[in-house]
Amino acid sequence: MPAARQRTRTLTTTEAAVLALLAIEGEQSGYDLLKQASRSVGQVWAPAKSQLYALLPRLVRDGLARSRQVVQSHRPDKQLYELTAEGEASLQQWLESVEPGDERGFYLKLFVGGLTSHDVLRRHVEQFRADAAARLAELEAIEPTNTRTGHDWYHRFLLDFGLARLRQSIAWADDVLDAL
């Protein structure tokens, strides 16, 4: 095994998203992955075409995916990609890793939650809720200092927005935890 490969390695959110799509959809071309992303996970992760096409060969090089070329008679040949066992192990490690403050990663992990257990998802939602509660406490501490005059009058709009958003995030997390 080349030195660049490991049993598992830490994935970026983009790598994890692509591997998750391959795990869910099976063997796909880069074009098909882009279409799948726009119809599904695009709510929380939407790659640029160039980003995806650059990433796929790296996933193959790193042993996380494999590719095969399909010859087409009336179109250019295409590459199909599928998840390897090493890619599956790295994806599972990423799914189980709870990262404080990683909202984008959290949303993606919840979106592909069918690839892991409810216990793992509960840990993610609990961390998301704790992060939101900590940010809410910070804003609630600022709230009494806002004079609502001068520049504070404008600051208040965003302070109110942040407070409402964080309270809603906490209520939503509680609903998700109840459902899981």
Secondary structure, 3 states (H helix, E strand, C coil): CCCCCCCCCCCCHHHHHHHHHHHHHCCEEHHHHHHHHHHCHHHCCCCCHHHHHHHHHHHHHCCCEEEEEECCCCCCCEEEEEECHHHHHHHHHHHHCCCCCCHHHHHHHHHCHHHCCHHHHHHHHHHHHHHHHHHHHHHHHHHHHCCCCCHHHHHHHHHHHHHHHHHHHHHHHHHHHHHC
